[in-house]
Each structure stands twice: as structure tokens, then as C-alpha cells.
Amino acid sequence: MTSSDLIDYVEESFESNRSMLDANGVELVTQIMYDMVNGIRAERSYMRQVCAYVQQDDCFIGSLTVEEHLKFMAQLKMGNEHGKEEQVRRVRTVMRDLGLDQIASSIIGTRTRKGISGGEKKRLAFASEILTSPPILICDEPTSGLDAYMALQVVRVLKKLAETRNMTIVLTIHQPSSQVFQLFDSVYMMVNGQTAFSGTLQMAEQMWAELDLPCPMNFNPSDHYLATMSVRNSKEEPIKRAQIERICQKFKYSEHGKEVFKESSGREIDERDRAYSEDWRRRYASNFHRPIFGASFFQQCRALTWRASKTVLREPTLFKVQIFQSIIIAVLTGLIYTNNSPVEQKKIMNINGSLYQMVSNMAFMFQFSVVHVSLVKHR
């Protein structure tokens, strides 16, 4: 895996595919603590600095415009390290590189207001993560929910990012078309927790041909590889299990497979790779133990307050509901203290109970809004 590469992760199980990216993306590849990235041990603090993760589900505030969202992300990611002018410059550069400058003033979109398209949302998700120019970008199903044409355009954008920004981009993708599959520089296949293949598309084609499982003419290679590693019914399970084991063993004991395992474990690094690793160590060692967020606590509060005010003002219905809700709560709170003189212990207990119920209801009202997100994330 080198810089300026677009790498596809393929696994026989789609759910395992997502679990792998969720674990490696959210936790920033902390499961590979004993592996090496550019000759440096992949510890959590190191991977936080060199990785960015794009989730499958779009996480946007729909009432913001594209430019406002990117400025908000820039404030959180670059608050203490870069000034306002540099943040604006980065935002405009990213929008230009990803073709978002034409829709900079368009809202992202809410349930009641139509916004940008699905492909544009995916590009916006990429833009949000590359503001700080991370060397490694991990994407979970970037083409999910898109048609074949839009999926091809999204992968072309990732390919361009890998080449122009010298980034390594790792992604999972579900049933890529043959055009999309040909854009990948490398492909990594797993089945039943074992590595079935890791290398270029040409190497994959050659290995499957040597296994007497050549890809048929005018057939999608990715579909063919997955078909050879999938068990479709119980009758063919013994034969398929033996075939899967043969594929894994073929790669494991091949010259290329041995080289890949040695390189990933860091046991064989030539002088050029060692010099490159030292350059990475100098660039990122000083940042290994810095805070996760680039912005300070007060900068985060200011940015969140700004975003909340924009959201309220641009959602008239929501604004009216909140005003009505505030008036009702104020009236109910006032009624609690009506006709409470003289003050007695019984009346004090009633007031305490009413105030407790109000505080509890207000707290749960905001908690319920994130329950759905938590359940989706950890399902």
C-alpha cells in the first residue's frame, strides 16, 4: 500500500465488510496495533493524525449551505493551528478540487426542503475530511445508494484525490461495476477472516487463472472473484470450502503473498522505505499526543452556537414549535407557584415534584433525538 493509491477492500460477507470499516474507521485502525504503516507502528495516536474516515451515512445539518458546512468543519478541525484566512483558503481549495464551488451557496437539504444530490453529498463528505490533508482516507461504502453512473463519478473523484493529493484511499464497495473496478490500483480480498488476495488487478487475474478459475470473457471481475469465494447453498458447501481454502493457501505461499506479509509486519524494509518512514516520523511525531479536536473548548462552543442559530432561523416551522414549547413550559412553571402562600411542607414537596418532572422531560426530549443515531451506529 503506497501513497497515491486507490485500494478496494472486498469481503465475501457484506456485513463483515461494514464491521471491518466501522472498527478500523471509527477507532482509526487501532486493531492493527502490531502492524506497520510506512514503517511506523500503527498506534492509536499515530493513526489519529494520519487517517480520516468517511462514514457510509451522510452526517450533515441539512439547513446549512455547502460552504457553511465546510467552514464549520474547518473551525473544529483547524481552530488552534490555522487562522481564519487559512481556513477560508482551504475551504475554497477543497470546493474547487471536488467541483463543489458551483453549489457553494446551496443548502444541503432537509426533509421539507430539497437540496443537493446524492453524489454531491458524497463529494461534500470527502471534502469535510480532507480539509486537513490527511495522508490516508478510509471510506465506508462511498457509492451506497447511488446509481451506476453516479457511483462511477464518485470513484473517479476518489481516484483524482489519490493522484493529485498523494493520498492513500482505502474503501469498501458493494458490487462495483466493471468500470468502477478497473479504477482501483489495488484490491484486498478477505474470506472467513483470512486474506484471499492483496495486490493489483493484473495479479488477481493471473492468480485466479493459475487456480483454473479464470474470469470469463466480458464478465465483471469483482463478481467472478466473489462468486468463487461464496457458499450459495448447503449442497455445494464442502466443495466451496475446499476451493476457498485453496485460494487462501495459494496467495499465502506465493512469492507475492510472502512479500506482502513481510512488508506488513515490518520485517523487511529497504533503505528507501526506511528514509520515507523517518520523514513521516518527523512530520507527525510532534502531533502524536495532541488533543483529538483542533479547536479549543470555547471555539467549539462558538461554532456549535453559530450552527444552532442558523438551523433555527432557517427552519420556520421548527422555530415556531420551539417558541410555542417555551411559552407552554413558562406558563406551567408559573402555575406551580400560584396560590402557594402560606408556604407549607406539602406545597414545597409538590413544587419539587413538578420541577423534577419538567427537568426530566426536557432532558429526555433532547436525548430521544439521538437514540435513533446510536441504535443505527451500534446495530
N, C-alpha and C positions, 0 to 999 in steps of 0.2 A: 504494500500500500504506500503510494508516494503522493506528493503534492500534485495538484492539477489533475487528479484522477476522479472519475465518477464511478462509484462502486455500488453494485446492486447486491443486496442480501436476499437470498432465496431460501425458503424452508418448505418442506413438504406440508407442514401444518400452518395454515394461515393464522390461527390464534397464537401458536408458538411464535410466529413471526412478529406479531404485535407485542407479545410479552417480552421478547428479547429487546425490542426497541424501547419499550417502556422502562425496562430495567436499566438498560445502558444509556438511554437518553435522559431520563429524569434524574437518575443517580449519577449521570455523567461517567458511565463506563467504569464504575468502581468495582464491578465484579471481576475485572481483569487485572487485579492488583499485582499479579505476578508476571504479567506480560509487559512488553516494551513498546513504547510509541516514540519513534525517532531516537531510539537508543536510550530513552529515559523511562524509568519505571513508572507505570501508569497509576500513580497515586491520585486520590480524590482531589487534593488541592491543585495538582498539576492539570488534571483533566478539566477542572472547572475553568481554567484560564484559556485552554486551547480548543474547547469544544463549545458548540452551540447546538440547540436541539429544537427542531420544528415539529410540533405535535400534529397528529392527524386531524384533530378537531380544531377549527379556527376559534381562537380566543380573542375576540375583538369587542370593543364597545361600539355598537353599530351607529350611534348618533354622532360619532366623530368623523371628520374627513380623513382621507388618506394621509395628508401632510400633518394634520394634528396628531394622529396616532403615532406617526414616526417621531415627531418632536417629543411626544410624551415618553416613548421608549428611549429616546436619546437622553432625556433628562435623568431617567432612572439608571441607565447603563453607563453613562459617561459624566455624571454630575460633578464629581470631585476632581476628575482628571482633565477635563476639557472645558473651555469656556463656551459661552453662548454662540459666538460666531463659528467656532469649530463644529459645534453640534448641528447648526443650521447647514453648514457646508457638507457635512457627512450625510445629512438627510437628503439634500438636493442631489448629491452624487449618487446615492443609492437609488433614488427615484428615477434618475436618468438611466442608470445601468439596467434597471429592471423594467423600463418602459412604463413607469407609473406617473411621470410628470404630466401627462395629458389628463389624468384623473385626480390630480393632487387636491382639488377643491371639492371632489365628490364625496358624499357620505358613504360609509362602508355598507350601511343598510340595517334596518331593524325589521321587526315583524310587520309593522304598519307602513314603512317607507322603503321603497325599492332602492338598492344601492348598486355597488359594483358587482361584476360577475364572479362566478366561482374561480375561474382561472386567475382573475385579478386579485382575488383574496389570497390565493396560494402564493402569488408573487409578493403580496404585501407581507405574508408570514415570513417569507425568506428575507425580505428587506428588514424586518424587525430584528432578525437575528444576526445579520451581517453588518450592522452599524459599527460594531467594534472590530470588524475584520478578523473573525476567528479563523485559525488555520484549518480546523476540522468542523464540518457541518453534518449533523445527523438528522435525517428526515424520516418520519414515520408515515408511510403511505401518502406521499405528496400528490398522487393522482387520484386518490379516492373521491368518488362522486363526480368525476369529470368524464366527458365523452372521449372517444379515441383521439380526436383532433386536439382538444384542449390538453389531454394528457401528454401528447407529443410536444406541444408548445411548452408545457411546464418543465418537462425533462430537458428540452433544448435550453431553457433558461438556466437550469442547474449545470448543464454542460458548459455553457458560456461562463458562468460564475467560476467553475473549476479552472477553466483555462485562463481567464482574464485576471482573476484574483489569486491564482496559485493556491487554490484550496483543495483539500481532500473532502469529497462529499460522499457520505455513506447513506444509502436509502433502502427501505423495503418497498416493494411494489407488488401489487396483486394482479396477476395475469397481464403482463405487459404485451403490447403488440410487437410484431417483429421489427417494426421501425423504431420503436422505443428501445427494444432490447439491443439493437445494433449501436445505440449511442453510448452504451456503457463501456468504460475502459477495462473494468474487471468485474467478475461476478463471484460471489461467495455463497456456496450451497451447503445446507445442513439437512440432515435427516436423522430422526431419533436421537438428537443430541450429538451426533457425530459429524465431522467435517467430510462432506462428499467431494467437494472441489473448491479450489480457490485459485483464480488466475484469470487470464484473458479469455475472450470468447473463442479465439482460434485454438487455444489449448484445450478448452472444454470440448469443442467439436472433435479434436484429434483423439482425446481420451475416450469419448463415447464410441468413436469409430473403432478404436483398439479393443473395446469391450464387446464388439459385434452388436452394438446398439446405435448404428448411425442415424442421424437425423434425416427423415425422408425429404425428398425434393419438394420445394415450395411449402415447407411446413415450418410453423413458428418454433424456433429452437427452445425457447423457455417452456412452452407447453410440452415439448418432447422430453426435456430433462425432468420436469415434474412428474410426467406420466411414468417414467422409468423408476421413479423413487416413491410412487404412491401405491398403496394397497387398496383396491377398489371393493373387493368382496372377500369373504372368508375362504372361498374355494381356492383362490389364487394366492392366498396369504403365504403359505410355505415357499412357493416359487419366488414371490416378490421379495420376501425377507432375505432369501439367499442372494437374489440379484442386488438388493440394496447393500448387503454386506460385501459383495464382490466389488461394487462401485467404490465404497469407502476404503476397502483394502487396496484397491488399485491406486487410488490417489495417495494414500498414506505411505505406501512403499515405492512410489515412483520417485525419480530423481527430483522432479519439481516439488512434490509433496514434502520430501525430506528437507529441501531447501526452505520451503515456506515455514515449516515447524521450527527449524533452527533460527530463521530470521525473526520469527515472532517471539521466541524465547530469549532473544538477545545473545545467544551463544556464539554467533558468527556475524561480526560486524567489521567491515573493512575500514581502512583509514579514511576514505572519503565520507562514509556514513558516520564515523566517529567524529569527524570535524563538523559535520552537519548537526549532529546531536549536541555538541558543545555549543554551537551557535544558538540552538533552541534553548539550551540550559541558561545561557547568559540573558536571553531575551525574556524568559519567563520565570526564572528562579526568584527574582525580587518580588514577584507578584503571587508566589505560591500561597502565602498565608494572609493575603489581604481579605477584607470583607467580601461577601458574595455580591452585594449591591454596590454599584459605583457611586450612588448618591447617598448623602447623609440622611439622618432621620428627618430633619427639618425640610430638606429638599424633597424627600418622598411625600411628606405631609402636604407640602405646597403643590406638588404635581397632582396628587390624588384629589385635593380640594378643587383645583382647576378643572380636572376631568369630570368630577361630580357636578360642578356647576354647569359645565357645558351640556352634560347629559340631561339635567333637569330642565334647562332653558329650551332645549331642542325637542323635548317631549312634552307638548302642551297637556296631553291627557294625563300623563304621569304627574306633571306639576300640579294640575287641578286636584287629582286624587290625594296627593301629599298635603296640599293646603287644607282640603276637607278633613283629612285624617287628623291633622294637627289641631284644627278647631274642635273636633269632637273630643279629642283627648283632653284639651284645655278645659272644655265645659265639664267633662266627667270629673276631672281633677278638682275643679272648683266646687262641684256639688258635694264632694266628700266633706268639705269644711263648712257646709251650710247647716245652720241651726245646731252648732256644736258647743254652745255655751249654756250652762257652765260646763267646763271640761271635766269629764269623768273617766274612770279607768275603762269602762265598757266602750265609750266612744273612741278612746285612744286605740284600743285593740281593733275596732272596726276600721279606723283610718289606716293603721299599719297593714291590715289585711288587704285593703283596697289598693294601697300603694304597691304592695308586693305583687299583686296580680297585674297591675299596669306595667311595672318594670319587667316582669316575666314575659308578658305578651309582646312588649316592644323588642325584647332580646330575641325571642323565638321568631318574631316576624322577619328579622334580618337573617337569622340562621337558616330558616327554611329555604331561602333563596339560593343557598349554596349546597343544599343537601343533594339536589339532582346532579350537580357537577361532581361531588365527592363520590356518589354511587357509580356514575359513569366511569370515573377515573379508576376505581378500585374493583370494578365488577369482574 
